[in-house]
């Protein structure tokens, strides 16, 4: 073999693994930008948009922005919405309309993630979970209030992480296009990458829901290419508490139409199940 060809082959043998290594390093460093895709806007613009949708700003005792609350609705039943990885909380203002119908009149709260919209901060698994827990604590101050969580896509991971930390304050949970873990979701998109080693943001919903007796509603889109329905199905199958599954056979990653259509039945099921005593097998000790 000519020496020049031999050197070229050695170069290629070194280039491929080195290129793969550098790609892994790049993805590890840049992963937060890939996981979180917030939109930013001024507080003035956010408040203008909120007012047009029937919402007003929601702040903690220190005056820091938490998100947005509907001007209408029963304050004794509140829905806390956690959106996906893109946009802002106000992109989910339609839940305020869903919550006011012949079967329910829930007040809607839209959690704004740190670093999203006009809220200060930086998004991460820890900061999103902390913000959600603070929101639940603020809402739980009112005696007798029932708090329902709704998480879409990445928000399903935030909601599940919140349930793990505040199980006794949550009356029920709605998960729309959820995954069993973000690692599993990422592995499906990047099977050639060692995502288990690289991914810092885990959102292990399958572990976070353990010990919560429910009720939990699951909404899946059969044609979801972003979070394949099989991941939500595995989360549903592995969940030991009270649960119910809705699947849109034509649904993609956006199954909001199914959620809106099924909302009255969903609310009736959640409220009825929340009044029941958990079965022994649903309790935290698992016995």
DOVEX-160833 format. One line per 8 residues: number of its first residue (from 0); their letters; for each residue x, y, z of N, C-alpha, C. Coordinates in steps of 0.05 Angstrom, whole numbers, plus 32768, in hexadecimal, padded with zeros to 4 digits. Layout:
REM DOVEX-160833
NUM> A> X:Y:Z:X:Y:Z:X:Y:Z ~ ...
REM end
This chain:
REM DOVEX-160833
0> XXXXXXXX> 8011:7FE8:8000:8000:8000:8000:8012:8019:8000 ~ 800C:802B:7FEE:801C:8044:7FED:801B:8052:8008 ~ 8032:805E:8010:8033:806C:8029:801F:8083:802B ~ 801B:8091:8016:8008:80A8:8016:7FEC:809E:801C ~ 7FE4:8088:800F:7FC9:807C:8013:7FC6:8072:8030 ~ 7FDC:8066:803A:7FDB:805C:8055:7FD7:8073:8069 ~ 7FE5:8089:8065:7FE2:80A0:8077:7FC6:80AB:8075 ~ 7FBB:80AC:805D:7FA0:80B6:805A:7F8C:80A5:8068
8> XXXXXXXX> 7F8F:808B:8068:7F7D:8079:8076:7F7F:807C:8094 ~ 7F98:8080:809E:7F9C:8085:80BA:7F8E:809F:80C2 ~ 7F91:80B3:80B1:7F84:80CD:80B6:7F66:80CA:80B9 ~ 7F5A:80BA:80A6:7F3D:80B6:80A7:7F35:80A7:80C1 ~ 7F45:8094:80C8:7F3F:8084:80E0:7F3F:8095:80F9 ~ 7F51:80A9:80F9:7F52:80BC:8110:7F3D:80D1:810E ~ 7F37:80DA:80F6:7F24:80F0:80F2:7F08:80E9:80FB ~ 7EFF:80D1:80F4:7EE3:80C9:80FB:7EDE:80C9:8119
16> XXXXXXXX> 7EEE:80BB:8129:7EE9:80BC:8146:7EED:80D7:8152 ~ 7F01:80E6:8148:7F05:8101:8153:7EED:8113:814C ~ 7EE3:8111:8133:7ECC:8121:812C:7EB4:811A:813D ~ 7EB0:8100:8142:7E9A:80F7:8152:7E9D:8102:816F ~ 7EB5:8102:8179:7EBB:810C:8194:7EB5:812A:8196 ~ 7EBE:8139:8182:7EB9:8156:8182:7E9B:815B:817F ~ 7E8D:814B:8170:7E70:814F:816D:7E62:814A:8188 ~ 7E6B:8135:8197:7E60:812F:81B1:7E64:8147:81C4
24> XXXXXXXX> 7E7D:8152:81C3:7E83:8168:81D5:7E72:8180:81CE ~ 7E6F:8185:81B4:7E5E:819C:81AB:7E41:8199:81B5 ~ 7E36:8181:81B1:7E1A:817D:81B9:7E17:817F:81D7 ~ 7E2B:8176:81E6:7E2A:8178:8203:7E2A:8195:820C ~ 7E3B:81A5:8200:7E3D:81C1:8207:7E24:81D1:81FF ~ 7E19:81CA:81E8:7E03:81D9:81DC:7DE7:81CD:81E2 ~ 7DE6:81B9:81F3:7DCC:81AB:81F6:7DB6:81BC:8202 ~ 7DBC:81CE:8213:7DA7:81DF:821F:7D98:81EF:8209
32> XXXXXXXX> 7DA7:81F8:81F5:7D9B:8207:81DF:7D8A:81F4:81CD ~ 7D91:81DB:81CD:7D81:81C7:81BD:7D68:81BE:81CC ~ 7D6A:81BC:81E7:7D54:81B3:81F7:7D3F:81C9:81FB ~ 7D49:81E1:8201:7D38:81F8:8207:7D39:820C:81F1 ~ 7D21:8214:81E7:7D1F:8227:81D1:7D0C:823E:81D8 ~ 7D13:824E:81EC:7D00:8263:81F5:7CFE:827A:81E1 ~ 7CE6:8286:81E1:7CE3:82A0:81D4:7CE4:82B5:81EA ~ 7CF0:82CC:81E3:7CF3:82E2:81F6:7CE2:82FA:81ED
40> XXXXXXXX> 7CD7:8308:8200:7CC8:8320:81FA:7CC7:8332:8212 ~ 7CC2:834C:820E:7CC1:835F:8224:7CA8:835A:8236 ~ 7CA9:8363:824F:7C93:835F:8261:7C7B:836F:8256 ~ 7C80:8386:8249:7C6A:8395:823E:7C5B:8386:8228 ~ 7C6B:8379:8217:7C5F:8369:8201:7C50:8351:820D ~ 7C5C:8344:8220:7C4F:832D:822D:7C34:8335:823A ~ 7C35:834B:8248:7C1C:8353:8256:7C06:835B:8241 ~ 7C0F:8367:822B:7BFB:836E:8216:7BEF:8354:820A
48> XXXXXXXX> 7C00:8341:8205:7BF6:8327:81FA:7BE4:8319:820E ~ 7BEC:831A:8227:7BDD:830C:823C:7BC1:8318:823F ~ 7BC0:8333:823F:7BA6:8341:8242:7B93:8339:822C ~ 7B9E:8336:8214:7B8D:832F:81FD:7B82:8313:81FF ~ 7B8F:8301:820F:7B86:82E6:8213:7B77:82E2:822D ~ 7B72:82F8:823C:7B64:82F5:8255:7B75:82ED:826C ~ 7B8F:82F3:826B:7BA2:82EC:8280:7BAF:8306:828B ~ 7BBA:8303:82A3:7BC9:8319:82AF:7BE2:830D:82BC
56> XXXXXXXX> 7BF6:831D:82C1:7C0F:8313:82CC:7C0B:8308:82E8 ~ 7C1B:82F4:82EE:7C1A:82E5:8307:7C36:82E6:8313 ~ 7C38:82F2:832C:7C52:82F6:8338:7C53:82EA:8354 ~ 7C6B:82E5:835E:7C6E:82DC:8379:7C70:82F3:838C ~ 7C74:82EE:83A6:7C74:8303:83BA:7C8A:8317:83B5 ~ 7CA0:830F:83A8:7CB6:8321:83A3:7CB2:8331:838A ~ 7C9B:832D:837D:7C95:833C:8364:7CA1:8330:834B ~ 7CAC:8319:834D:7CB9:830C:8336:7CA3:82FE:8326
64> XXXXXXXX> 7CA6:82FF:830C:7C93:82F3:82FA:7C93:82D5:82FC ~ 7C7C:82C9:8300:7C79:82AC:8300:7C6C:82A2:82E6 ~ 7C5B:82B3:82DB:7C4C:82AB:82C3:7C33:82BB:82C0 ~ 7C1D:82AE:82B8:7C05:82BC:82B1:7BED:82AC:82BB ~ 7BD9:82BB:82C5:7BC1:82AF:82CF:7BA8:82BA:82C1 ~ 7B95:82A8:82BD:7B7C:82B1:82B0:7B6C:82C3:82C2 ~ 7B5F:82D6:82B7:7B4F:82E8:82C6:7B35:82DB:82D0 ~ 7B2D:82C6:82C1:7B14:82B8:82C8:7B1B:829D:82D3
72> XXXXXXXX> 7B08:8290:82E0:7B0C:8275:82EA:7B09:8272:8308 ~ 7B03:825A:8310:7B00:8254:832C:7B1B:8252:833A ~ 7B21:8263:834D:7B3C:8262:835A:7B40:824A:836C ~ 7B2B:823B:8371:7B2E:8222:8381:7B37:820A:8371 ~ 7B35:820D:8356:7B3F:81F8:8344:7B51:8206:8330 ~ 7B6B:8201:8330:7B7E:820F:831F:7B8D:81FB:830E ~ 7B91:8202:82F5:7BA1:81F2:82E2:7BBC:8201:82DE ~ 7BD2:81F3:82E5:7BEC:81FF:82E1:7BF8:81F2:82C8
80> XXXXXXXX> 7BFC:8202:82B3:7C05:81F8:8299:7C23:81FC:8296 ~ 7C30:81E7:828C:7C4D:81E8:8286:7C51:81E1:8268 ~ 7C5A:81F4:8259:7C5C:81F0:823C:7C75:81E1:8234 ~ 7C78:81DD:821A:7C8E:81CE:820F:7CA8:81DE:820F ~ 7CBB:81D6:81FE:7CD6:81E2:8200:7CD8:81FC:81F1 ~ 7CC4:8203:81E1:7CC6:821B:81D0:7CB1:822F:81D8 ~ 7CB4:8248:81CD:7CA0:825C:81D1:7C9F:8268:81ED ~ 7C87:826F:81F6:7C83:827A:8211:7C6A:826E:821D
88> XXXXXXXX> 7C65:8274:8236:7C4D:8269:8244:7C34:8273:8236 ~ 7C33:828B:822D:7C1B:8297:8221:7C12:8288:8207 ~ 7C24:8278:81FC:7C1C:8268:81E5:7C08:8253:81EC ~ 7C04:824F:8206:7BF1:823B:8210:7BD9:8248:821D ~ 7BD3:8260:8216:7BBC:826E:8222:7BA1:8261:821B ~ 7BA1:8250:8206:7B88:8243:81FF:7B7D:8231:8215 ~ 7B8E:8228:8227:7B85:8218:823D:7B71:8227:824F ~ 7B74:8241:824F:7B61:8251:825E:7B45:824E:8253
96> XXXXXXXX> 7B43:824B:8239:7B28:8247:822D:7B1E:822B:8232 ~ 7B30:8217:8230:7B28:81FB:8236:7B1C:81F8:8252 ~ 7B28:8207:8265:7B21:8203:8281:7B06:820F:8288 ~ 7AFA:821E:8276:7AE0:822A:827C:7ACB:821F:8268 ~ 7ABD:820A:8272:7AA9:81FD:8261:7A93:81F2:8273 ~ 7A82:81E1:8269:7A6B:81D7:8278:7A73:81C5:828F ~ 7A8C:81BB:828F:7A94:81A9:82A5:7AA9:81B5:82B8 ~ 7AB5:81CA:82B1:7ACA:81D6:82C2:7ACC:81F4:82BF
104> XXXXXXXX> 7AD7:8200:82D3:7ADC:821D:82D2:7AF6:8222:82E1 ~ 7B0A:8213:82DA:7B24:8215:82E7:7B32:822F:82E0 ~ 7B41:823A:82F3:7B52:8251:82EE:7B6C:8247:82E3 ~ 7B77:8254:82CE:7B8E:824A:82C0:7BA7:825B:82C7 ~ 7BBC:824E:82CE:7BD6:825B:82D3:7BEA:8250:82BF ~ 7BF8:8261:82B1:7C0C:825A:829D:7C28:825F:82A9 ~ 7C37:824B:82AF:7C51:824E:82BA:7C65:8258:82A4 ~ 7C72:826F:82A9:7C87:8278:8297:7CA1:826D:82A1
112> XXXXXXXX> 7CAF:825E:8291:7CC9:8253:8299:7CDE:8269:829B ~ 7CF2:8265:82AD:7D09:8277:82AE:7D16:8279:8292 ~ 7D1B:8291:8289:7D27:8295:826F:7D14:8296:8258 ~ 7CFA:8292:825D:7CE6:8292:8248:7CD6:82AC:824A ~ 7CCB:82B5:8234:7CBA:82CC:8234:7CC8:82E4:8240 ~ 7CBB:82F0:8254:7CC7:8307:8261:7CD1:8300:827D ~ 7CD4:82E6:8283:7CDE:82DE:829D:7CFD:82DB:829D ~ 7D09:82E6:82B1:7D26:82E4:82B4:7D2F:82C8:82BB
120> XXXXXXXX> 7D48:82C2:82B6:7D53:82A8:82BE:7D5D:8298:82A6 ~ 7D65:8280:82AC:7D70:826F:8297:7D62:8253:8299 ~ 7D59:8249:8282:7D4B:822F:8284:7D5D:8218:8288 ~ 7D55:8205:8299:7D63:81EC:829E:7D4E:81DA:82AB ~ 7D55:81C1:82AE:7D43:81AE:82BB:7D3E:81B7:82D8 ~ 7D53:81C0:82E5:7D51:81C8:8301:7D40:81E2:8303 ~ 7D46:81F6:82F2:7D38:8210:82F5:7D1B:820D:82EE ~ 7D14:81FC:82DA:7CF8:81F8:82D3:7CE9:81EA:82E9
128> XXXXXXXX> 7CF5:81D6:82F5:7CE9:81C7:830B:7CE5:81D9:8323 ~ 7CFA:81E8:8329:7CF8:81FB:8340:7CE2:820F:833C ~ 7CE0:821A:8324:7CCB:822E:831E:7CAF:8221:8321 ~ 7CAC:8209:8318:7C92:81FB:831A:7C8B:81F5:8337 ~ 7C9F:81ED:8346:7C9A:81E7:8363:7C92:8201:8372 ~ 7CA0:8217:836B:7C99:8230:8378:7C7C:8238:8370 ~ 7C75:8234:8357:7C5A:823A:834E:7C45:822A:835D ~ 7C4A:8210:8361:7C38:81FF:8370:7C36:8208:838D
136> XXXXXXXX> 7C4C:820F:8399:7C4C:8218:83B5:7C3C:8232:83B7 ~ 7C3E:8244:83A4:7C2F:825D:83A5:7C11:8257:83A2 ~ 7C0A:8245:8390:7BEE:823F:838C:7BE2:8230:83A3 ~ 7BF2:8220:83B0:7BE8:820F:83C6:7BE3:821E:83E0 ~ 7BEB:8238:83E1:7BE6:8248:83F9:7BC9:824A:83FF ~ 7BB8:824C:83EA:7B9B:824E:83EE:7B90:8234:83F8 ~ 7B83:8234:840F:7B79:821B:841A:7B63:820F:8409 ~ 7B64:81F4:8406:7B4F:81E6:83F7:7B52:81E8:83D9
144> XXXXXXXX> 7B66:81F6:83CF:7B69:81F9:83B2:7B74:81DE:83A6 ~ 7B69:81D6:8390:7B73:81BF:8382:7B84:81C8:836A ~ 7B9C:81BD:8368:7BAF:81C4:8353:7BB2:81AD:8340 ~ 7BAD:81B3:8326:7BB0:81A0:8311:7BC7:81A8:82FF ~ 7BD9:8196:82F9:7BF0:819C:82E8:7BEB:8192:82CB ~ 7BF3:81A2:82B8:7BF3:819A:829C:7C0E:819F:8290 ~ 7C1A:818B:8284:7C34:818E:8277:7C34:8184:825B ~ 7C3D:8195:8248:7C3F:818D:822C:7C5C:8187:8225
152> XXXXXXXX> 7C61:8170:8219:7C7B:816A:820E:7C91:816D:8224 ~ 7CA4:8180:8220:7CB7:8184:8235:7CAA:818B:8250 ~ 7C93:8199:824E:7C85:81A0:8266:7C7A:8188:8275 ~ 7C77:8172:8267:7C6F:8159:8275:7C85:8150:8288 ~ 7C9E:8155:8280:7CB5:814E:8291:7CB6:8161:82A9 ~ 7CB0:817A:82A5:7CAF:818E:82BB:7C99:8186:82CE ~ 7C81:8180:82C3:7C6B:8179:82D4:7C71:8160:82E5 ~ 7C7C:814C:82D8:7C82:8133:82E7:7C97:8138:82FC
160> XXXXXXXX> 7CAB:8149:82F7:7CBF:814F:830B:7CB3:815E:8322 ~ 7CA0:816F:831C:7C92:817E:8331:7C81:816B:8343 ~ 7C74:8158:8336:7C64:8144:8345:7C76:8135:8359 ~ 7C8E:812F:8351:7CA0:8121:8363:7CA7:8131:837C ~ 7CA9:814B:8379:7CB0:815C:838F:7C99:8167:839F ~ 7C81:8168:8392:7C6A:8173:83A0:7C51:8161:839C ~ 7C54:8147:83A1:7C3E:8134:839C:7C24:813A:83AB ~ 7C27:8143:83C3:7C0F:8147:83D4:7C00:8160:83CD
168> XXXXXXXX> 7C0B:8171:83BC:7BFE:818A:83B4:7BF1:8189:8399 ~ 7BF3:8172:838C:7BE9:8170:8370:7BD1:815E:8370 ~ 7BBA:8168:8366:7BA1:8159:8365:7BA1:8146:834E ~ 7BAE:814D:8338:7BAE:813C:8320:7BC0:8148:830B ~ 7BC7:8138:82F7:7BDB:8140:82E3:7BD1:8139:82C7 ~ 7BD6:814A:82B4:7BD0:8145:8298:7BEB:8147:8288 ~ 7BF2:8132:827A:7C0A:8131:826B:7C04:812F:824D ~ 7C0C:8143:823E:7C06:8144:8221:7C20:813F:8212
176> XXXXXXXX> 7C20:812B:8200:7C37:8122:81F1:7C4F:811F:8203 ~ 7C4D:810F:8218:7C64:810B:822B:7C78:80F7:8222 ~ 7C8F:80F7:822F:7CA3:80E3:822B:7CA9:80D5:8245 ~ 7CB4:80BD:8245:7CBC:80B0:825D:7CD5:80BC:8269 ~ 7CE7:80C6:8258:7CFE:80D5:8261:7D09:80E4:8249 ~ 7D16:80FA:824E:7D21:810A:8238:7D38:80FB:822B ~ 7D46:80EA:823A:7D5B:80DA:822F:7D51:80C7:821A ~ 7D3A:80BA:8220:7D2E:80A8:820D:7D25:80B7:81F4
184> XXXXXXXX> 7D1A:80CF:81F8:7D10:80DF:81E1:7D28:80E7:81CF ~ 7D3E:80F0:81DC:7D55:80F8:81CD:7D63:80E1:81BF ~ 7D63:80CA:81CC:7D6F:80B2:81C0:7D61:80AA:81A6 ~ 7D47:80AF:81A5:7D38:80A8:818D:7D3F:80BA:8176 ~ 7D46:80D3:817B:7D4E:80E6:8166:7D6C:80E3:815F ~ 7D7C:80DC:8173:7D99:80DA:816E:7DA3:80BE:8177 ~ 7D9B:80A9:816A:7DA3:808E:8172:7DC1:8089:8170 ~ 7DCF:8099:8161:7DEB:8096:815C:7DFC:80A6:8171
192> XXXXXXXX> 7DEE:80B3:8184:7DFC:80C2:8198:7DF9:80B6:81B4 ~ 7E0D:80B8:81C5:7E0A:80AD:81E0:7DFB:80C0:81F2 ~ 7DE1:80C4:81ED:7DD1:80D8:81FA:7DCF:80D3:8219 ~ 7DD0:80BA:8221:7DCF:80B4:823D:7DE6:80C0:824C ~ 7DFD:80C2:823F:7E15:80CE:824B:7E15:80EC:8248 ~ 7E0B:80F6:8232:7E0D:8112:822B:7DF8:8124:8237 ~ 7DE0:8119:823A:7DC9:812A:8240:7DC8:8131:825E ~ 7DCA:814B:8264:7DC8:8154:8280:7DAB:8157:8289
200> XXXXXXXX> 7D9A:815F:8277:7D7E:8162:827D:7D70:8148:8279 ~ 7D66:813C:828E:7D5C:8120:828D:7D3D:811F:828C ~ 7D30:812E:829D:7D13:812D:82A0:7D09:8110:829F ~ 7D11:8100:82B2:7D09:80E4:82B3:7CED:80E1:82BF ~ 7CD9:80E6:82AE:7CBD:80E5:82B8:7CB5:80CA:82C2 ~ 7CC0:80B5:82B6:7CB9:809A:82C0:7CC1:8096:82DD ~ 7CD7:80A2:82E5:7CDF:80A0:8301:7CD1:80B5:8312 ~ 7CCD:80CD:8307:7CC1:80E2:8317:7CA4:80DD:831E
208> XXXXXXXX> 7C96:80CE:830F:7C79:80C8:8315:7C76:80B1:8329 ~ 7C8B:80A2:832E:7C89:808C:8341:7C81:8096:835C ~ 7C6C:808A:8368:7C63:8092:8383:7C4C:80A5:8382 ~ 7C47:80B2:836B:7C30:80C3:836A:7C18:80B2:8362 ~ 7C02:80B3:8372:7BEC:80A1:836D:7BD9:80A9:8357 ~ 7BDD:80C1:834C:7BCC:80CA:8337:7BB5:80DC:8341 ~ 7BA3:80E2:8330:7B9F:80D9:8314:7BB1:80E7:8300 ~ 7BB9:80D9:82EB:7BC9:80E4:82D6:7BBC:80DE:82BB
216> XXXXXXXX> 7BB7:80F2:82AB:7BAC:80EE:8290:7BC3:80F1:827B ~ 7BC3:80DF:8268:7BD7:80DF:8253:7BCA:80E4:8238 ~ 7BD5:80F7:8229:7BCC:80FC:820D:7BE3:80F8:81FA ~ 7BDF:80E6:81E7:7BF5:80DF:81D4:7BEB:80E3:81B7 ~ 7BFE:80EA:81A6:7BF8:80EC:8189:7C05:80D5:817B ~ 7BF5:80C4:816D:7C00:80AC:8161:7C15:80B2:814C ~ 7C13:80C9:813F:7C26:80D1:812A:7C3B:80E5:8133 ~ 7C3F:80E6:814D:7C52:80F9:8159:7C6E:80F1:8151
224> XXXXXXXX> 7C7C:8102:8142:7C98:80FD:813A:7CAC:810B:814C ~ 7CA3:811E:815C:7CB5:812C:816E:7CB9:811C:8188 ~ 7CA3:8114:8195:7CA4:8102:81AC:7C93:80EA:81A4 ~ 7C9F:80D5:8199:7C8F:80BE:8190:7C7C:80B3:81A5 ~ 7C64:80AC:819D:7C50:80A3:81B0:7C59:808B:81C0 ~ 7C6C:807C:81B6:7C75:8064:81C5:7C81:806D:81E0 ~ 7C8E:8084:81E1:7C9A:808E:81F9:7C85:8095:820E ~ 7C6F:80A2:8205:7C59:80A8:8217:7C4A:808F:821F
232> XXXXXXXX> 7C48:807B:820D:7C3B:8062:8213:7C4B:8053:8229 ~ 7C66:8054:8227:7C76:8047:823B:7C74:8054:8256 ~ 7C71:806F:8256:7C6D:807E:826F:7C52:8076:827B ~ 7C3E:8075:826A:7C23:806D:8274:7C23:8050:827F ~ 7C2F:803E:8270:7C2F:8022:8278:7C3E:801E:8293 ~ 7C53:802D:8297:7C63:802A:82AF:7C59:8039:82C7 ~ 7C45:804A:82C3:7C3A:805A:82D9:7C27:8049:82E9 ~ 7C2A:8047:8303:7C1A:8036:8314:7C02:8042:8321
240> XXXXXXXX> 7BFF:805D:831E:7BE8:806A:832B:7BD0:806A:8319 ~ 7BBB:8079:8322:7BA3:807B:8312:7BA9:808B:82F8 ~ 7B9F:8080:82E2:7BA7:808C:82C8:7B92:8086:82B3 ~ 7B94:8097:829E:7B83:8093:8287:7B92:809D:826E ~ 7B8D:808F:8258:7B9C:8095:8240:7B8A:809D:8229 ~ 7B91:80B3:821C:7B84:80BC:8203:7B98:80BC:81ED ~ 7B92:80B0:81D6:7BA4:80B0:81BF:7B96:80BB:81A7 ~ 7BA1:80CF:819A:7B97:80DA:8181:7BA3:80CA:816A
248> XXXXXXXX> 7B94:80BA:815C:7BA0:80A9:8147:7BAC:80B9:8130 ~ 7BA3:80D2:812D:7BAE:80E3:8118:7BC0:80F9:8123 ~ 7BC3:80F9:813D:7BD1:810F:814A:7BEF:810F:8146 ~ 7BFB:8127:8143:7C18:812A:8142:7C21:8134:815D ~ 7C36:8144:815E:7C3F:814E:8178:7C2C:8161:8185 ~ 7C1B:816E:8174:7C07:8180:817E:7BEC:8173:817F ~ 7BE4:8169:8197:7BCA:815C:819A:7BB7:816D:81A9 ~ 7BBB:8187:81A8:7BAA:819A:81B7:7B8C:8197:81AF
256> XXXXXXXX> 7B87:8190:8195:7B6C:818D:818C:7B5E:8176:819B ~ 7B6D:8160:819F:7B62:814A:81AE:7B5D:8151:81CB ~ 7B70:8160:81D7:7B6D:8168:81F3:7B54:817A:81F6 ~ 7B51:818D:81E3:7B3A:819F:81E5:7B1F:8190:81E2 ~ 7B1F:817C:81D0:7B07:816D:81CB:7B00:815C:81E3 ~ 7B14:8150:81EF:7B10:813E:8206:7B10:814C:8221 ~ 7B13:8166:8222:7B17:8174:823B:7B01:8170:824F ~ 7AE7:8173:8247:7AD2:816E:825B:7AD3:8152:8268
264> XXXXXXXX> 7AD8:813E:8257:7ADA:8123:8262:7AF3:8120:8273 ~ 7B08:812C:826B:7B21:812C:827A:7B1D:8138:8296 ~ 7B11:814F:8298:7B0C:815C:82B1:7AFB:814B:82C3 ~ 7AE6:813F:82B8:7AD4:812E:82C8:7AE4:8117:82D4 ~ 7AF4:810B:82C3:7B04:80F4:82CC:7B18:80FC:82E2 ~ 7B26:8112:82DE:7B3A:811B:82F2:7B2D:8121:830C ~ 7B17:812F:830C:7B0A:8137:8325:7AFE:811F:8333 ~ 7AF3:810C:8324:7AE9:80F4:8331:7AFF:80E3:833D
272> XXXXXXXX> 7B15:80E0:832E:7B2B:80CF:8338:7B39:80DC:8350 ~ 7B3B:80F7:8350:7B49:8104:8365:7B3B:8101:8380 ~ 7B21:80FA:837F:7B12:80F7:8398:7B15:80DA:83A3 ~ 7B20:80C8:8394:7B22:80AD:839C:7B3A:80A8:83AE ~ 7B38:8095:83C0:7B4F:808D:83D0:7B61:807C:83BF ~ 7B7C:8081:83BE:7B8E:8071:83AE:7B8D:8053:83B7 ~ 7B8F:8041:83A4:7B92:8025:83AB:7BAC:8021:83B9 ~ 7BAE:800B:83C7:7BC7:8006:83D6:7BDF:8004:83C3
280> XXXXXXX> 7BDA:7FF8:83AC:7BF1:7FF5:8399:7BFA:8010:838E ~ 7BE9:8025:8390:7BF0:803F:8386:7BFF:8050:839A ~ 7C01:8047:83B2:7C0D:8058:83C7:7C2C:8058:83C3 ~ 7C38:806B:83D2:7C55:8070:83CE:7C66:8057:83D5 ~ 7C5C:8047:83E8:7C6D:8030:83F0:7C6B:801A:83DB ~ 7C58:801C:83C9:7C55:8008:83B3:7C4A:7FEE:83BC ~ 7C40:7FEC:83D5:7C36:7FD2:83DF:7C18:7FD1:83DC
REM end
